[in-house]
């Protein structure tokens, strides 16, 4: 009688040890992006974080691209920053470095039922990128395009972004109310509604913004195929235990997801010994 195969396990390897340090790495980077003693908004960070936040150290690359698109100016430096970090790390930027992603990870620790979205839903990020970051601002700048509930809304990412509402608008409104400033800088009704939906979604979806709508994550996801640091699935190490299919927090098959644009390289699924962290210089298994 053949011996029963044991589930693949990566325990004790470099990959699993790195995964244990992820929350501390995220905390360290969040400290950099939220450093209260520096305001370097003339420089662009490589992560999604609203520059209107009172604690924002750098400018948001997506906001910069949208504003340059409205001005019909090519954002060479901003795209250069994204390309450099994307070429080096790809989706690792989303899973380990982004402060807005880290905030959603903290919400995900609340023990509420989590829903799993179909894989195709991730393509919505590219719709947001094209419509609200590139074409919308280029064609219409910040001119009102859509009327919703009597309120005119431009196709501009900063006007609908939940990060801007949570990190920028909310603190600014609170500060104005505390100091009795008039008028109070209330965000648009649409932005308040989007923020409310986001705050509900974080309890039932893991990283709802990152998974469904983040335009920066859409760009970094494309680099998952070519980044210097990457994940590999080794067919010759797979024992078909199907353990990897339950490890991914987003409900995906790890053997497929490591090559997907939607993978944020959180390393949760890399407890499987068939998945390893490597570089583009490593030998690719046949």
Backbone bond lengths (Angstrom), bond angles and torsions (degrees), N, CA, C in turn:
res aa  C-N    CA-C-N  psi(-1)  N-CA   C-N-CA  omega(-1)  CA-C   N-CA-C  phi
1 X - - - 1.457 - - 1.530 109.57 -
2 X 1.291 116.33 128.68 1.463 120.29 -176.61 1.520 111.09 -68.01
3 X 1.320 115.27 143.26 1.467 119.92 179.83 1.520 109.60 -70.34
4 X 1.309 115.82 143.27 1.460 121.54 179.98 1.525 109.94 -72.38
5 X 1.324 115.06 132.82 1.462 119.52 -179.42 1.510 110.49 -71.54
6 X 1.309 116.19 136.67 1.450 121.33 177.21 1.523 109.53 -89.36
7 X 1.321 117.19 146.84 1.460 119.55 179.02 1.511 111.76 -58.00
8 X 1.332 115.10 140.80 1.452 118.80 175.98 1.521 110.03 -62.89
9 X 1.335 117.02 140.52 1.456 120.14 -176.93 1.507 109.17 -142.89
10 X 1.313 115.54 129.62 1.456 122.19 -178.58 1.519 112.05 -100.12
11 X 1.339 117.42 13.63 1.457 121.47 -174.36 1.520 110.89 -58.59
12 X 1.326 115.69 132.91 1.457 120.90 177.45 1.514 113.96 90.57
13 X 1.331 118.30 -7.39 1.453 120.77 179.79 1.529 109.96 -83.81
14 X 1.335 115.41 169.44 1.464 120.50 179.06 1.525 110.57 -58.64
15 X 1.326 116.82 -40.06 1.459 120.81 -177.97 1.522 111.13 -61.43
16 X 1.326 117.07 -46.89 1.464 120.19 -178.38 1.525 111.43 -69.35
17 X 1.325 117.20 -33.95 1.474 119.50 178.01 1.525 110.73 -67.79
18 X 1.316 116.64 -39.03 1.468 120.02 176.72 1.522 110.83 -63.76
19 X 1.329 116.74 -40.34 1.463 120.65 -179.98 1.520 111.26 -59.35
20 X 1.344 117.33 -35.06 1.463 121.40 -179.94 1.530 111.85 -67.97
21 X 1.333 116.32 -22.77 1.468 120.84 -178.62 1.525 112.96 -93.60
22 X 1.313 117.28 -0.32 1.459 120.32 -171.42 1.527 112.97 -57.93
23 X 1.323 118.17 -46.41 1.464 120.41 -176.18 1.526 111.05 -62.90
24 X 1.322 117.43 -32.86 1.467 120.61 179.76 1.521 110.49 -74.56
25 X 1.317 116.61 -35.89 1.466 120.01 175.20 1.523 110.16 -64.62
26 X 1.333 116.80 -43.25 1.469 120.99 177.92 1.525 110.85 -61.70
27 X 1.330 117.05 -41.25 1.463 121.01 179.56 1.526 110.89 -63.59
28 X 1.332 116.43 -41.76 1.465 120.29 179.92 1.522 111.00 -63.44
29 X 1.319 117.23 -44.22 1.459 119.95 179.52 1.524 111.37 -68.42
30 X 1.338 117.57 -37.05 1.462 120.16 177.51 1.527 110.48 -60.49
31 X 1.323 116.64 -36.10 1.467 121.09 177.42 1.530 110.79 -62.97
32 X 1.336 115.79 -38.29 1.468 119.71 178.56 1.524 110.84 -67.28
33 X 1.335 116.43 -45.52 1.467 119.72 -176.80 1.527 111.94 -72.66
34 X 1.339 117.10 -21.20 1.466 121.11 -177.89 1.532 111.87 -112.84
35 X 1.307 116.98 24.11 1.461 121.07 -177.37 1.534 109.50 -65.77
36 X 1.332 118.17 117.33 1.481 120.00 -171.82 1.521 114.49 -77.57
37 X 1.325 117.93 -6.02 1.466 120.08 -173.50 1.526 113.06 -105.02
38 X 1.344 116.57 8.46 1.467 119.02 179.57 1.520 109.46 -141.68
39 X 1.333 115.76 135.65 1.460 121.13 177.09 1.531 106.79 -126.73
40 X 1.324 116.15 92.79 1.458 121.61 -175.13 1.526 109.82 -109.84
41 X 1.328 116.08 55.83 1.450 120.47 -173.78 1.522 113.60 -73.61
42 X 1.313 117.96 -6.74 1.458 119.63 173.28 1.524 110.81 -81.03
43 X 1.334 115.77 -8.79 1.465 121.52 177.12 1.523 108.94 -109.90
44 X 1.316 115.72 147.76 1.455 121.39 -176.58 1.521 110.44 -104.19
45 X 1.327 116.93 131.15 1.458 120.78 175.50 1.521 109.30 -83.11
46 X 1.333 118.66 166.01 1.464 120.71 177.89 1.529 112.85 -94.31
47 X 1.347 117.99 15.83 1.462 121.08 -175.68 1.523 110.90 -129.02
48 X 1.334 115.27 165.30 1.459 121.90 -178.08 1.520 109.23 -86.48
49 X 1.333 115.77 108.76 1.468 120.26 -178.73 1.514 108.06 -160.98
50 X 1.320 117.34 124.97 1.459 121.55 -173.55 1.529 111.95 -66.33
51 X 1.332 116.53 126.62 1.462 119.81 -179.73 1.528 112.01 -72.23
52 X 1.361 116.91 -13.36 1.468 119.80 176.82 1.524 112.44 -76.67
53 X 1.327 116.39 -11.31 1.461 119.94 176.84 1.531 109.43 -62.37
54 X 1.340 118.76 133.39 1.467 120.87 -179.51 1.528 113.13 -58.30
55 X 1.337 117.05 -20.62 1.459 120.14 -179.04 1.522 113.02 -103.98
56 X 1.328 118.20 3.98 1.463 120.41 -176.58 1.522 110.60 -68.52
57 X 1.322 115.72 127.16 1.458 120.39 179.63 1.521 111.26 -82.13
58 X 1.333 116.35 -43.85 1.464 121.11 -174.84 1.522 110.95 -118.92
59 X 1.317 115.93 174.78 1.464 121.82 175.74 1.522 109.97 -80.62
60 X 1.338 116.22 154.33 1.465 121.91 178.32 1.528 109.50 -82.96
61 X 1.333 119.57 128.39 1.471 120.22 -177.25 1.522 113.07 -64.78
62 X 1.337 117.52 -34.69 1.458 120.02 -179.94 1.533 110.35 -69.67
63 X 1.330 117.11 -42.70 1.457 120.53 176.28 1.516 111.74 -61.10
64 X 1.320 116.59 -39.73 1.463 120.82 179.42 1.525 110.72 -65.21
65 X 1.335 116.76 -44.73 1.464 120.15 179.90 1.525 110.75 -61.81
66 X 1.344 116.92 -43.35 1.461 120.68 179.96 1.530 111.21 -62.89
67 X 1.326 116.90 -43.33 1.473 120.26 -179.47 1.524 110.67 -67.62
68 X 1.327 117.74 -39.31 1.469 119.88 177.31 1.522 110.54 -67.65
69 X 1.337 116.87 -35.29 1.458 120.05 176.88 1.529 110.38 -62.97
70 X 1.333 116.39 -40.47 1.468 120.43 177.95 1.522 111.16 -64.15
71 X 1.335 116.54 -31.85 1.468 121.20 179.63 1.523 112.27 -86.67
72 X 1.342 116.76 -4.21 1.467 122.62 -177.42 1.528 110.65 61.17
73 X 1.326 114.89 40.12 1.464 121.41 177.97 1.530 108.00 -120.71
74 X 1.320 116.45 135.52 1.463 119.62 -178.59 1.530 109.76 -79.27
75 X 1.349 118.52 125.83 1.476 121.57 -176.40 1.526 111.84 -85.28
76 X 1.308 116.73 74.89 1.464 121.16 -174.33 1.532 112.00 -58.16
77 X 1.332 117.33 -49.55 1.465 120.28 -174.82 1.526 110.82 -65.89
78 X 1.327 116.63 -44.30 1.463 120.27 -178.60 1.517 111.36 -62.93
79 X 1.327 116.65 -47.48 1.463 119.50 178.25 1.517 111.01 -65.50
80 X 1.327 116.94 -32.65 1.462 119.98 176.11 1.517 111.91 -62.71
81 X 1.336 116.15 -41.41 1.467 120.50 177.64 1.521 110.24 -62.10
82 X 1.334 116.67 -46.82 1.463 120.43 -178.87 1.525 111.11 -63.90
83 X 1.328 117.39 -42.54 1.464 120.97 -178.86 1.531 110.74 -64.61
84 X 1.318 117.26 -42.99 1.465 120.33 -179.15 1.525 111.06 -61.86
85 X 1.332 116.66 -50.36 1.461 119.45 -178.59 1.528 111.02 -71.01
86 X 1.332 117.50 -34.71 1.447 120.05 177.00 1.513 111.68 -65.89
87 X 1.325 117.09 -42.31 1.459 120.85 -179.90 1.521 111.70 -66.27
88 X 1.308 116.93 -29.77 1.458 120.27 178.73 1.527 112.53 -81.82
89 X 1.343 116.56 -46.58 1.463 120.01 -167.99 1.529 115.26 -121.05
90 X 1.317 118.98 -19.06 1.455 119.66 -179.26 1.519 112.01 55.72
91 X 1.326 116.73 -131.81 1.457 122.22 -177.46 1.515 115.08 -65.36
92 X 1.320 118.42 -12.75 1.469 120.14 175.71 1.526 110.72 -58.71
93 X 1.330 117.29 -28.90 1.457 120.55 178.58 1.525 110.52 -62.08
94 X 1.318 116.87 -36.30 1.463 120.85 179.87 1.521 111.32 -75.85
95 X 1.314 116.53 -43.59 1.459 120.34 -173.77 1.513 115.19 -80.33
96 X 1.329 117.81 -20.70 1.458 120.41 -172.79 1.531 114.52 -124.42
97 X 1.316 118.15 -21.97 1.466 120.27 -168.72 1.526 113.03 -116.44
98 X 1.319 118.80 -31.72 1.459 122.23 -172.49 1.535 112.35 -71.29
99 X 1.337 119.04 125.44 1.471 121.02 -178.67 1.529 113.37 -71.09
100 X 1.337 117.42 -32.39 1.456 119.47 179.41 1.530 110.38 -71.70
101 X 1.311 116.50 -33.85 1.458 120.42 173.39 1.516 111.21 -66.79
102 X 1.327 116.76 -40.15 1.468 121.68 177.89 1.521 110.67 -61.56
103 X 1.334 116.98 -41.45 1.461 120.60 177.96 1.532 110.60 -59.48
104 X 1.325 116.41 -42.43 1.463 119.92 179.02 1.526 111.55 -68.10
105 X 1.333 117.11 -33.44 1.467 120.46 175.91 1.525 110.85 -63.26
106 X 1.319 117.14 -38.08 1.462 120.68 178.73 1.527 110.61 -65.12
107 X 1.326 117.39 -42.36 1.464 120.75 176.33 1.526 110.91 -62.33
108 X 1.331 116.25 -35.08 1.469 120.58 -176.94 1.527 112.28 -66.29
109 X 1.333 116.88 -18.79 1.467 120.14 179.11 1.526 112.08 -74.51
110 X 1.330 117.24 -14.38 1.464 120.72 175.99 1.529 108.35 -68.99
111 X 1.331 117.86 125.95 1.476 120.54 -173.12 1.524 113.44 -73.84
112 X 1.303 116.44 77.39 1.468 122.55 174.45 1.520 108.18 -118.98
113 X 1.327 117.94 157.50 1.481 119.86 179.04 1.526 110.28 -59.76
114 X 1.311 116.66 132.87 1.459 121.69 -179.55 1.529 110.15 -108.11
115 X 1.322 115.42 131.60 1.451 121.80 179.04 1.521 110.11 -91.52
116 X 1.313 116.02 150.98 1.457 121.76 176.80 1.521 109.46 -109.42
117 X 1.317 116.44 126.49 1.462 121.64 -177.85 1.524 110.45 -92.29
118 X 1.324 117.55 151.14 1.467 119.80 175.98 1.522 111.10 -65.34
119 X 1.315 116.51 152.40 1.465 121.20 -175.07 1.520 112.36 -60.22
120 X 1.342 118.07 -34.16 1.460 120.60 -176.05 1.521 112.51 -67.08
121 X 1.341 118.26 -19.21 1.461 120.59 -177.23 1.526 112.05 -62.58
122 X 1.330 117.42 -23.81 1.459 120.52 179.38 1.508 113.96 -64.64
123 X 1.334 117.33 -19.82 1.462 119.86 179.96 1.524 111.99 -71.29
124 X 1.333 117.65 -12.66 1.464 120.16 175.25 1.519 111.08 -60.23
125 X 1.319 117.08 -27.15 1.468 120.75 179.34 1.525 111.13 -60.81
126 X 1.318 116.52 -35.54 1.460 120.24 -178.96 1.529 111.20 -74.88
127 X 1.339 116.57 -29.42 1.461 120.19 174.09 1.529 109.68 -64.87
128 X 1.347 116.28 -45.18 1.467 120.66 177.82 1.525 110.26 -61.85
129 X 1.315 117.20 -43.22 1.464 121.45 -179.58 1.526 111.29 -59.96
130 X 1.318 116.88 -47.19 1.464 120.86 -176.21 1.528 111.29 -72.74
131 X 1.347 117.17 -46.06 1.466 120.75 -172.53 1.520 112.49 -78.36
132 X 1.346 117.59 -47.59 1.465 121.08 -170.62 1.531 114.16 -97.81
133 X 1.334 117.53 -12.35 1.464 119.49 -178.89 1.529 111.55 -111.90
134 X 1.324 117.03 -37.64 1.462 120.00 -174.41 1.527 113.17 -105.09
135 X 1.311 117.71 -69.68 1.467 120.78 -171.37 1.521 112.96 -73.48
136 X 1.340 117.55 -45.25 1.458 120.59 -179.34 1.518 112.71 -56.04
137 X 1.349 118.03 -55.70 1.465 119.00 177.73 1.524 113.25 -62.07
138 X 1.332 117.33 -35.94 1.474 120.04 -178.46 1.524 111.45 -64.30
139 X 1.329 116.91 -42.59 1.457 121.02 -175.51 1.524 113.28 -83.51
140 X 1.341 115.24 -35.81 1.466 118.07 -170.77 1.524 113.99 -120.37
141 X 1.358 117.73 -3.55 1.465 121.15 -173.72 1.527 108.44 52.39
142 X 1.324 118.55 -127.88 1.464 120.46 177.91 1.524 111.27 -109.27
143 X 1.332 116.19 25.05 1.453 119.89 177.31 1.529 110.28 -72.92
144 X 1.323 117.91 142.10 1.468 120.38 178.16 1.527 111.37 -60.32
145 X 1.335 115.76 132.82 1.457 121.00 -178.63 1.522 111.17 -119.79
146 X 1.331 115.82 -39.47 1.460 121.66 -176.58 1.522 108.90 -116.62
147 X 1.311 117.21 137.66 1.464 121.76 175.02 1.519 108.47 -105.65
148 X 1.312 116.80 121.42 1.455 121.95 -177.72 1.519 108.87 -130.22
149 X 1.338 116.35 115.07 1.458 120.39 179.66 1.517 112.77 60.13
150 X 1.336 116.33 34.76 1.457 120.47 -179.98 1.509 113.75 81.84
151 X 1.351 117.27 0.68 1.467 121.14 -178.68 1.520 109.27 -111.18
152 X 1.330 117.08 130.89 1.455 121.52 -178.19 1.519 110.00 -86.60
153 X 1.335 115.11 128.29 1.461 121.48 -174.18 1.523 109.93 -120.67
154 X 1.339 118.84 126.57 1.462 120.95 174.77 1.531 110.90 -83.70
155 X 1.337 116.18 155.80 1.465 120.82 175.86 1.521 108.27 -83.50
156 X 1.322 115.10 73.28 1.463 121.23 -174.29 1.524 107.83 -138.26
157 X 1.317 116.90 126.19 1.458 122.03 -170.84 1.526 113.19 -56.07
158 X 1.319 117.51 -38.09 1.465 120.34 -176.73 1.528 112.21 -68.64
159 X 1.327 117.38 -18.37 1.466 120.84 -179.38 1.524 112.55 -84.14
160 X 1.327 117.24 -14.12 1.468 120.56 -177.75 1.521 112.56 -126.37
161 X 1.306 117.96 4.30 1.462 122.04 -172.84 1.534 112.06 -77.30
162 X 1.351 118.96 125.14 1.464 120.46 177.79 1.526 113.02 -68.76
163 X 1.336 116.83 -27.65 1.463 119.21 176.71 1.519 110.23 -65.90
164 X 1.332 116.60 -39.95 1.456 119.86 177.04 1.514 112.03 -64.49
165 X 1.345 116.39 -38.27 1.463 120.11 179.36 1.522 111.37 -68.71
166 X 1.337 116.70 -42.51 1.461 120.86 -175.62 1.522 112.50 -78.43
167 X 1.329 116.59 -42.39 1.464 120.77 -173.36 1.525 113.05 -91.89
168 X 1.339 116.71 -25.86 1.455 119.83 -177.63 1.506 113.99 -110.15
169 X 1.347 116.54 -59.85 1.461 120.45 -174.51 1.523 112.48 -64.43
170 X 1.328 117.62 -46.38 1.471 120.70 -176.95 1.530 112.30 -60.81
171 X 1.338 119.99 -48.84 1.467 119.17 177.48 1.528 113.05 -63.54
172 X 1.332 116.88 -37.00 1.460 119.68 -179.19 1.535 111.43 -68.11
173 X 1.343 116.65 -38.19 1.464 119.98 176.06 1.521 110.33 -65.91
174 X 1.339 116.46 -43.00 1.465 120.70 179.52 1.528 110.96 -62.05
175 X 1.340 116.32 -41.67 1.461 120.07 179.47 1.521 111.25 -65.84
176 X 1.339 117.27 -39.69 1.463 121.17 179.36 1.521 111.33 -65.83
177 X 1.337 116.23 -39.62 1.458 119.82 179.37 1.529 111.08 -69.32
178 X 1.329 116.29 -36.56 1.467 120.19 -179.07 1.527 112.09 -68.65
179 X 1.337 115.82 -31.47 1.466 120.09 -178.56 1.532 112.43 -99.85
180 X 1.340 115.06 5.06 1.463 121.49 179.09 1.526 111.55 58.53
181 X 1.349 114.42 41.02 1.457 120.41 179.56 1.526 110.50 -81.01
182 X 1.300 116.44 139.16 1.464 121.58 177.29 1.525 109.10 -126.41
183 X 1.329 119.26 136.46 1.463 125.12 -4.69 1.526 111.67 -81.44
184 X 1.323 116.90 157.02 1.459 121.74 177.90 1.533 108.75 -77.02
185 X 1.329 117.98 130.85 1.478 121.20 -175.40 1.527 112.57 -78.49
186 X 1.338 116.30 69.71 1.461 119.32 -179.34 1.526 110.60 -67.25
187 X 1.343 118.48 138.62 1.467 120.41 173.21 1.527 110.26 -72.00
188 X 1.311 116.96 169.08 1.460 120.85 179.91 1.527 110.40 -65.36
189 X 1.328 115.22 158.60 1.469 120.38 178.62 1.521 111.03 -59.06
190 X 1.348 116.15 -41.38 1.456 120.06 179.86 1.523 110.84 -61.11
191 X 1.314 116.72 -41.96 1.457 120.04 -178.48 1.524 111.16 -66.48
192 X 1.333 116.58 -36.69 1.465 120.35 176.57 1.522 110.36 -65.47
193 X 1.339 116.89 -40.96 1.463 120.88 178.66 1.527 110.46 -64.40
194 X 1.327 116.96 -44.28 1.465 121.04 179.24 1.518 110.32 -62.05
195 X 1.326 117.21 -42.39 1.462 120.39 177.96 1.528 110.71 -62.07
196 X 1.338 116.98 -42.58 1.457 120.31 178.98 1.514 111.94 -61.79
197 X 1.339 116.66 -43.37 1.464 120.62 178.56 1.527 111.00 -64.73
198 X 1.327 115.56 -38.63 1.470 119.57 178.13 1.525 111.19 -63.32
199 X 1.336 116.77 -44.59 1.465 120.57 -178.11 1.531 111.60 -66.79
200 X 1.319 117.41 -26.05 1.465 120.28 173.60 1.528 109.88 -76.71
201 X 1.330 115.42 -43.24 1.465 120.45 -175.10 1.525 112.77 -63.76
202 X 1.347 118.00 -34.02 1.467 119.33 -176.27 1.527 112.76 -63.93
203 X 1.330 117.24 -18.07 1.457 119.83 178.37 1.529 111.73 -82.18
204 X 1.328 117.40 -19.82 1.457 120.15 -172.92 1.525 114.03 -122.62
205 X 1.331 116.91 -8.78 1.457 121.73 177.01 1.522 108.81 -131.07
206 X 1.304 117.02 141.33 1.462 120.00 175.06 1.526 108.92 -80.69
207 X 1.317 114.80 122.32 1.464 121.50 179.76 1.531 112.13 48.43
208 X 1.332 118.19 62.27 1.467 119.35 -177.38 1.528 113.22 -59.83
209 X 1.341 117.53 -40.46 1.457 119.42 179.69 1.523 110.46 -66.91
210 X 1.323 116.87 -46.51 1.466 121.01 -178.55 1.523 111.13 -62.84
211 X 1.316 116.41 -42.14 1.452 121.48 -174.57 1.514 113.00 -72.82
212 X 1.333 116.43 -36.69 1.461 120.38 -171.25 1.527 114.80 -104.11
213 X 1.343 117.73 -37.55 1.464 118.21 -164.71 1.527 116.26 -130.46
214 X 1.315 120.16 -12.87 1.471 120.21 -170.37 1.530 112.41 -66.46
215 X 1.326 119.20 115.61 1.468 121.14 -179.09 1.526 112.35 -71.51
216 X 1.340 117.72 -30.16 1.457 119.48 177.88 1.521 110.35 -71.14
217 X 1.332 116.26 -38.84 1.459 119.93 175.84 1.525 111.39 -63.07
218 X 1.332 116.50 -33.08 1.467 120.19 177.10 1.522 110.55 -62.54
219 X 1.330 116.01 -39.95 1.468 119.79 179.72 1.519 110.40 -69.54
220 X 1.342 117.03 -48.76 1.462 119.41 -178.94 1.525 111.51 -63.65
221 X 1.335 117.11 -31.66 1.457 119.55 178.96 1.513 112.55 -60.78
222 X 1.333 117.19 -34.64 1.458 120.61 178.58 1.525 111.21 -63.84
223 X 1.327 116.52 -28.61 1.466 120.21 -179.68 1.526 112.58 -78.67
224 X 1.332 118.19 -8.06 1.466 119.75 178.90 1.523 112.07 -59.42
225 X 1.321 116.91 -24.09 1.453 120.75 -179.97 1.528 112.47 -79.96
226 X 1.335 116.88 -24.53 1.464 118.87 -168.73 1.531 113.40 -129.49
227 X 1.332 118.88 -0.26 1.469 119.93 -175.42 1.523 111.23 -65.31
228 X 1.321 115.91 155.10 1.467 120.74 -178.92 1.528 110.55 -66.23
229 X 1.331 117.46 -47.50 1.458 120.93 174.40 1.529 108.18 -92.65
230 X 1.308 116.38 128.24 1.462 119.71 -174.57 1.522 110.89 -151.69
231 X 1.316 114.79 177.18 1.464 121.73 176.50 1.516 108.85 -110.09
232 X 1.330 115.30 146.37 1.458 119.74 177.94 1.520 109.84 -126.96
233 X 1.309 115.05 140.93 1.457 120.81 171.46 1.528 107.99 -105.73
234 X 1.337 116.08 121.84 1.458 121.87 -175.28 1.527 109.30 -99.95
235 X 1.307 115.96 107.63 1.458 120.34 -178.71 1.519 111.88 -60.76
236 X 1.338 116.35 -33.34 1.462 118.71 -176.61 1.534 112.46 -73.79
237 X 1.343 117.40 -12.49 1.459 120.35 177.09 1.526 112.44 -99.89
238 X 1.314 116.87 -8.85 1.457 121.01 -177.37 1.530 109.83 -77.00
239 X 1.328 117.05 129.55 1.467 122.12 177.96 1.523 111.22 -109.83
240 X 1.328 115.68 16.17 1.461 122.46 175.82 1.532 112.26 56.17
241 X 1.331 115.63 40.68 1.471 119.57 178.94 1.528 111.20 -82.40
242 X 1.333 115.84 -12.88 1.468 123.03 -179.74 1.533 112.76 63.57
243 X 1.332 116.71 13.27 1.462 120.49 178.67 1.522 111.09 -66.12
244 X 1.317 116.58 -33.07 1.468 120.44 -177.12 1.525 111.50 -63.94
245 X 1.341 116.83 -25.57 1.456 119.85 -176.45 1.523 112.45 -72.80
246 X 1.318 116.99 -16.03 1.466 120.46 178.38 1.524 112.26 -104.76
247 X 1.334 116.85 -6.18 1.460 120.24 -176.63 1.526 112.70 -82.57
248 X 1.322 117.47 -35.66 1.464 120.44 -176.79 1.520 110.20 -66.62
249 X 1.319 116.96 125.65 1.461 122.14 -178.24 1.527 112.34 -67.82
250 X 1.322 116.56 -15.51 1.459 120.07 -177.24 1.526 111.68 -102.12
251 X 1.323 116.63 11.12 1.450 120.90 173.80 1.515 115.11 79.10
252 X 1.327 117.25 12.43 1.456 119.62 -178.64 1.510 112.02 -95.55
253 X 1.309 116.02 161.24 1.465 121.09 172.61 1.516 107.93 -76.96
254 X 1.318 116.52 121.18 1.460 120.27 -175.77 1.518 111.05 -60.95
255 X 1.330 117.75 -36.17 1.461 119.57 -178.46 1.526 112.04 -64.63
256 X 1.337 116.68 -23.82 1.464 121.14 176.67 1.516 110.94 -96.69
257 X 1.315 116.51 -38.93 1.466 121.29 -171.70 1.520 113.10 -67.52
258 X 1.332 118.81 -28.91 1.465 119.91 -179.34 1.522 111.53 -60.60
259 X 1.336 117.45 -21.11 1.461 121.01 179.15 1.534 111.83 -103.80
260 X 1.339 116.98 10.48 1.455 121.24 -174.04 1.519 111.74 -94.89
261 X 1.336 116.24 151.77 1.465 120.43 175.44 1.523 111.58 -71.13
262 X 1.323 118.52 -15.14 1.464 121.65 -177.85 1.522 113.17 -89.85
263 X 1.323 118.21 -6.32 1.467 120.66 -178.79 1.523 110.28 -77.14
264 X 1.347 116.83 126.90 1.465 120.01 179.54 1.525 112.53 -98.82
265 X 1.337 115.53 14.51 1.477 121.18 173.62 1.522 113.23 57.21
266 X 1.337 117.35 38.87 1.469 120.31 -179.25 1.522 112.14 -73.01
267 X 1.329 117.39 -14.53 1.469 125.14 179.02 1.525 113.99 71.75
268 X 1.332 117.47 10.10 1.464 119.33 177.70 1.521 110.95 -63.64
269 X 1.313 117.37 -36.05 1.453 120.80 -178.47 1.510 114.12 -87.30
270 X 1.317 116.67 0.10 1.452 118.99 -175.17 1.531 112.32 -89.51
271 X 1.335 116.23 15.53 1.461 119.91 170.39 1.529 109.87 -71.77
272 X 1.317 115.59 -17.18 1.461 120.63 175.08 1.526 108.62 -73.09
273 X 1.324 117.22 132.91 1.458 120.08 -175.43 1.525 112.96 -73.60
274 X 1.332 116.75 -9.86 1.460 119.76 177.24 1.524 112.01 -81.82
275 X 1.343 117.34 -8.58 1.458 122.15 -179.83 1.524 108.95 -112.66
276 X 1.308 116.75 128.49 1.457 120.74 -179.40 1.520 110.88 -133.64
277 X 1.320 114.41 155.65 1.458 121.60 173.75 1.523 107.76 -88.50
278 X 1.320 116.24 132.53 1.441 119.38 -178.28 1.509 112.18 -149.23
279 X 1.311 116.03 -166.98 1.458 122.64 177.95 1.526 109.05 -128.02
280 X 1.309 115.21 169.14 1.457 120.69 179.57 1.533 111.51 -66.73
281 X 1.317 116.86 -14.28 1.475 120.66 -179.68 1.521 111.70 -85.29
282 X 1.336 117.24 -13.34 1.465 120.27 -179.05 1.527 109.78 -68.44
283 X 1.321 113.95 155.02 1.447 119.44 175.45 1.530 109.18 -71.25
284 X 1.314 117.16 133.01 1.452 121.98 177.71 1.512 109.43 -87.29
285 X 1.345 116.48 124.64 1.455 120.09 179.45 1.521 110.54 -64.98
286 X 1.258 116.29 139.23 1.453 120.28 176.90 1.513 110.98 -81.42
